Every structure is written in C-alpha cells, then in structure tokens.
Amino acid sequence: MDGAAIIEQLMTTEGRIDPYPLYARAHELGPATPAGPAALLAVGHDAAGQVLRNPAFALEDPQAMASSDAELLRHASIALIGRSILQRNAPDHGRVRSLIASAFNARRVASLRPAIEATVDRLLDDLAERGADGSPVDFMDAFAFRLPVEVICELLGVPIGDRLLFRRLASDLTIALEPVQELAELAAADRAAEELTDYFIGLVADRLARPTGDLVSDLARIAVDSPDRISGAELLSNLVLLLVAGFETTTNLLGNGLAQLFHHPSAAEGLRTGALDPSLFTDEVLRYDSPVQLTSRIAAAPGLTVANLPAPPGTAVFVMLGAANHDPARYPHPDRFDPTRTDSQPLSFGGGPHFCLGSQLARLEADLATPALLDRFPRLAPGGVPTRRHRLVLRGYETLPITTR
C-alpha cells in the first residue's frame, strides 16, 4: 500500500472510524512518502513538526483556491474559513492573530481557572440530576460540549441564552474542514456559515452600541476605528472561528479522554487519588487519540524537502498529526495508552506560526474537568454503545452514554 492508497482508505467510513492501522502502514513507508502527483504524506513526528514550523510551507489561502478552483469560494463555508487566521498566511495571519492572542495568553488563561471550576461544578450537578435514576446520559451533550462552549462564550461575550444554539451549527460548519468528495456535501456547512455570520453581525452591532469589555466588544471597536488592522469581514470570520475552534477540539478531547478511562480503570483510579498528574493524562489523550488528526500545507518556495524527499513549489503536504503522534521512532510502544509518559510532545495543536491559540485553555479545562468528574461519580461507567463521528480531520464521539450511579 502506497501513500495514495493510504489516503484513499482514510477517506472510507472504516478508515475514518479507526485510522491507526493505516497510520502504522504509513510508518512502514518512512517518515514521509509520496501520495500521488505533487503530494506527500508527512507521518513521522520530526517530519511533521518540520513542516509545521517552516513558514515556507504555506496554507492554501483564498487567492490560491481561487486560482485553482474558483467554484470553491462560492461556498459560504469555504469563504468564511478562508478569511480567518486558520487559513491565512503572512502578513495577514500575523496582523489579525496579534489582535486576538492577548485573550489567550498564559496570565489570562490562568485567571479563568475559578470560572472554569465553577462551571465544572454546575455541570456536574446537572449531570447528577439527569442520571439520578440510573438511566444513561450522553456525556458529549451533557458535559463535553457544554463546558468548553460556556468558557469560550464567556470569553467572547456571547449571551448565556444563546450558547446552546451552537453545537449543530459548529458540527455542520466543520464539514468544510474535511476532505469532501463532492462540493454538494458543503450545503450544510454553507447554511451554518451563513447562520453564524448573521448571528455575529447582530452581536457586533449590539456590542458597538453597548460595549461590555469582552472580546467581541474590543475587536468590533478596532474594526470600526482601524479597519486596516482588521476588516469587518475578517472580524466576522474570526469570531466564528474562535467560537467553533474554542469548543470543538476541547469537546473531543474530553470525550476521547473519558473513553480511555473506561478502557484503563487504573488511570481513572490514579486521577481520583492524585497519584496520576492530570496534565500527563491530558497529554497522553492528545497523543494517543488526537482531536485533530490532519492538516495540510503547500510548498511555497524552491528547495524544500520533507524528510529528505523533495517538495517542489506547489507540492501538497498532508501533515498526519495522528500518525506523527504514533511514530515508533519517537514513542516507545506508540499504540499503548500510557498516561505516565513524561516526554510526550503531541502535535495535536499544530506547531509554528499556526500553533493553536487556545491550546493552554483546552488543556486547563481538561486538567480540571476530568478529575472532578471522577471524584463526583465514583461509580461512573459506560451506559451504552458510543458512536463515533465519521470525520477524518476532527476526531471524536457523536454520543458517549454514561451512567453516574
């Protein structure tokens, strides 16, 4: 099986549900391997990290998309993501990212700890009430979604009454991040992009009239006073990105982590007793079953290589984050879940200029939530058969039934 065949298999339902056997096959081909004309797979930890850190491996921005496939940018979801920092290169990426980054610096994230702890306690109370009669409760809906959406919405300034609207919209929008076979598959993503954009148009107008000191208020004022720093269209696209990215990854991190605890009760006991450092557990979940499995870059300069394979300008490089996190050259027994690893450096949040702004916040939420969940519910157990989302890029559960007593 060559690199192109591995990509083809990853696109199947079976490949999306369990990509790890295919990653193992890819590692047999080397840290990087051709994947068809003008395409490479980067599966080694060092090779993937090298591509992520080198800005000469660029993102396919809207201008590049328009030149290769003008039809793509007629889709609202593709256009919206293309205007956000997720899909922009220098200098636009740095210009806008610098305006947002202060909201996610270490001091600001640390200051959110009491609010996160209070939210965790409130959601655990609700979980206890839902499961009081012993009936199954969907952990993904009742907790894994609600915690990070509460946190990011508080940071942005989204009103409390609006926050539960976003799970379906975010799920639909992120279809646009997945490799699609037909552009018609983007219909749900396009509707979500339009609904989310309309929502933030209204919220921005309200915050301009009545600023409250939140991130939406601050960025909206900058867009009005200094449109050369962030345009109105960029403002809306990046607010949608911050909302969706602010809970999608963390939701999957929490669900993937709980699933591993059911398979590894000794880890659950270690977290309950304090014998296991929650941050080590979070690191291992990120490594073992990354919420983000794949990103891509385009070689944008001559003379580039990936693990000694030439990458001429225009070469597409598929950076297989999930595979890199299972690189046997980097991790002994990579397919073994081992939360006592102390040398883990998972690439789940990317690297280089596009390293995830919210990585510290996601880690803090997981570090606080998982031990609290186990402490509150000593008899926490699976409550049914979980269902996986059929996604390749964003990996997580659609449902994860639990019982709390």
N, C-alpha and C positions, 0 to 999 in steps of 0.2 A: 504494500500500500504506500503510494507516494503522497506528497503534501497536498496535491489537488484532490486526491481521493479522500484524504482525511477531512478536508474542508467540506466536501460533498456529504460525507457521512455525518458530520457535525450538524448539518442542516436538517437531518431527518428527526422525526419525533424521538426515536431511541437515542440518537446522539445528543439531543438537547437535554433529555432527562438524565443521562449518565455519560458525560463526555470523557470521563477519566480513563477508560480503556483506550480511547482514541488518542489521548494525550500520551499515554505510555508508548503507543505505536510511533507517535511523532518523535519522542525522545530517542527511539532506536535509530532514527534517520540523522540525528545530530542536533546541536543547539539551534540551528537554522536549516531550512530546507526549501527548495523551490516548490511553489504551489501553482504552477501554470505559468503562462507567458507574463513576464513583468510582474511577478508576485512572489513573495517569500513568506514563510511562517517563521516567526521567532518564538521558540518554545523553551530555550534554555534561560535560566534565571539571569545570568550575566548578559546574554544576548538581548533579552527583552529590556533589561534595565538600561543597556547601552542605547537602544533606540529611543526609549522614553526620555532619556536625559539629553539627547542631542537635538537641538532645535532645527538642525538641518533636515531632520525627519519631521516634516510638517504635517498639519492636518489638512484634509481636503476641504478648503473653505468654500464659501458660496461662489466666488469667482471661478474656482476650478470646477465646481459642479456645473455651473452654467456653461462653461466651455465644453464639458464632456457630455452633459445630458441636461439640456435646458428644461426638459419636462419635469425634472426633479423639483426645481424651485417653484413650480406652480402649485406644489403641495404645501399647505399652510404649516404642517408639522416640520417638514424639512427646512423651510424658510425660517421658521421661528428658531429652531435649534442652531441653524447656520448663523444667526445674528448674535447668539450667546457666546460667552467665553469658552464654552465647551468645544466650539468648532472654529475658533478664530486663531490666527497666527499673529506674530508680532508685526507691527506695533499695536494693533487694535486690542489684542489679547491683554497685553500688559497695561494699557491705558485703562481699560474697564476693570480688570481684576484688581488693580490697586485701589479702586474706589470701594470695592466690596470686602477686601481682605481684612480690614481692621475689625470687622464684625466677627471674624473667626480667629483672631489672634489668641495666643495662649492665655493671656490675662482675662480677656472677655469670656472665653470658654470656661475657665475656672470659676468665674463669677456666676455662671449659670448653674453650678452644682446644687445649691439649695433648691432652686426651682425645679430641676430635674428630679431630685429626691422627692419633693412634694408631689410632683406629677406621677412618679412611680407609685408612691403610696396610695394616691387616689385611684389609680387604675387597678392596683391590686385589690383594693376594697371592692371595686366594681366587679372584678373577676371572681372574687369570693362570693359575692351576691349571686352572680349568674350561675355559678357552679354549686351553690349551696345544697341543692337536692341530689347532687351526684351526677347530674346529666353532663354530657360533653359540651365544651365551649371551644369555639375556634380561636386559638391563640393569636393567629395572624390578624383577625379582625378586632378582637377584644383588647389586644395589648401591643403586638409588634408594630402595627400600623399607627395606633393612637399615640404612643409615646413620642416617636420622632416627629409626627405631624404637629403635635401640641408644641414641641420645643421650637421647631423651625417657624411655625406660625407666630409664636410669641416674639421671636427674634425679628421677623419681618413686620409684624403689626397686623396680621390677619385677625379679624374679629372672631371671638370664640364660637359664635353661632354658625360660622361658615366652614369650620375646619373639617368636618366630616364629609364635605362635598368632594374632597379631592382624591380619594383612593381610586375610584373608577377612572376619573379623568387622567390621573398620573399613569395608571396602568395602560390606558389607551394611547396616551402620548408617547410612551416609551417603546411602542411598536416601531416608531421611526428610528430608534437606535439599533434595531435588529436588522440583519440581512434579510431582505424580502425577495420573494420570487417574482411577484407581480406588483406594480405600483398601485393596483386596486386595493391591495392589503393595507394601504395607508389611509383608507377612508375614515376609520375610527380615530386614528391619530390626528388627522386633519380636523375632525369635529372637535376633539379635545383641545387642540391648539387654539382654535377659534374661541371656544368657551373660556379657556383660561386667560387668553388675551383680553377678551371682553371683561372678565372679572377684574383684572388688574387695571384696565382703563378706568373702571369705576372707582377702585380703591385709591389709585393715584390721584384722581380728581378730588376725592374726599380728603386725602391727606394734604393736598396743596391748600385746600380751604381750611382744614383743621389739623395742622401738624401735631403729632403726638410724640416725637422723639424716637420713633422706631426707624428701621432701615428703609422702609418704603418712603417715609416722610423725608428722610435725609437724601436719598437718591433722587426722588422726584424734584426736590428743590434744586439739586445740582443740574439735572436735565433742563430745567427752566432757565437757570441763571448762567450755566456754562455748557451749552449743547455741544461744544467742541470736546468736552470731556466724556459725555455720554449722551447720545441722541435719544429722542423719545422712543424710537423703535428698538434701540438697544436696551433701554430701560425695561420695557415690557418683556422682551425676550429673556433678559437675565433674571427678572423677578420670577417668571415662570420656571426657569432653570433652577433657581435657588430653592423654590418651593418643592419641586419634584425631586431634585437630587438630594434635598435636605431630609427626605424621609424614605425614598425608595431603597437606597443602599442600606440604611440602618434597619429598616423593616426586615430585609432579607438577612442581615447579619444576626438579628435577634432570633428569627425563625430557624436559620441554619444552625445556630448555636444550641438552641433547645433540642433540636432533633439529635444532635450529637450527644447531649447529656442523657437522652433516653437510651442511646446505644452504649454509653460509657458511665454507668452509675457511680464508679469510683471518682470520676471527675466531679459529678454532682455533689457527692459527699465531701470532697475536698473544698469546694466552694462554700458549702454550708458551714463547715467547721473552721474555715480560714486557712486550712493547710495548703490550698491552691490559690495562687495570686490571680485575681480576676483578669488582670491585664495580660498575663500569659495565656489564659484561656481564650480571651478575645483574639489575641494574635494567632493562636492556632486555628480558630474558626476561620479567620480571614485567610490563612494559608491553605487549610485543608478543603474548604468549600467556599471559595471566594464569592461574595455577592456580585462582583463584576468579573467576568471571565475573559473578555476580549476587548481590545481597542485596535485602532489601525493608524498608520502613518503613511505618508508619501515621501519618497526620497526627493528632496528639492535642491540638491547640489551635486556636482560631479565628485567622483572619487569616494563615495560612501560604500561601506561594507557592513554586513551583519554576520558576525561570527565567521569572518574571512570570506563570505560569499559576496560577490559584487552586487551593489544595488544602484544601478544607473538611474539618473533622474527620471522620475515618473513611476519608478517601481513601487507597487503597493506592498506594505509590510504589515501583515496581520500579527499583532503582538498578543500572544496567547497567555494572558495573565494567569489563568487557572492552570495551564500546563507549566508555566515557569515556577509557580508555587509548589509544583510536584516534581521539580527537577531532581533526579537522583544524584546529580553531580553537586547539588547544593544542600540537599537534605537527606540524611540517612533515613532509610525506610520511609520514603515520602508518602506512601499510601497508608501509613499508620497514623491514626489520630493520637497525638501525644502533647497534651497541654503543659507538660513540664519542659518543653524545649525552651532554651534561653537565648538561642542565637537566631531566632526567626526574624526575617525581614521580608514579609509578604509584599508583593507588588500590587495588591488589591486596590490600593488608592492611586495607582499610577506612579508617575515619577517625573522629575524635571519641571519645566515651566507649567505643565498642566497637572501637577500633583494636586489631589483633591483638597479644596479649601476647607471642607467640613470634616476632614479625617479625625482631628482631635475631638470634635464634638461627637461624632459617631462612636468613637472608642469610649468616651466618657459615659455616654448613655448605656452602652453595652456593659461596661465595667460596673455600673451602679445597678442596672436593672436585673441582671441575671442572678447575682447572689441574693438580692431582695426577693425575687420570685421564689427561689428555692427555700429561703428562710420562712417565707409566709406559708408555703404549701409543702410540708414535709412528705405528703403522700402524692405529690404531683406525678401524673402518669399519662401515657398516651390514651386518648379517648376514642380512637378510631383510626382509619387508614388516611394518612395525609395525601394531599395531591400537590404535585409539582407544577409550577408554571412552565409552559412549553416555550422557554426562551433560551437563547444561546448567550447573549451578552449579559443580561441581568438574571442571575440565578437565585431562585428562592421558591418558597411554597405559596401556593394559592390558598390552601387550607392546612391547618395543623391542629386537629382536635385534641383536647386535653381534658382530664378530669382533675379536680383540685382536692378531692377528699376520698 
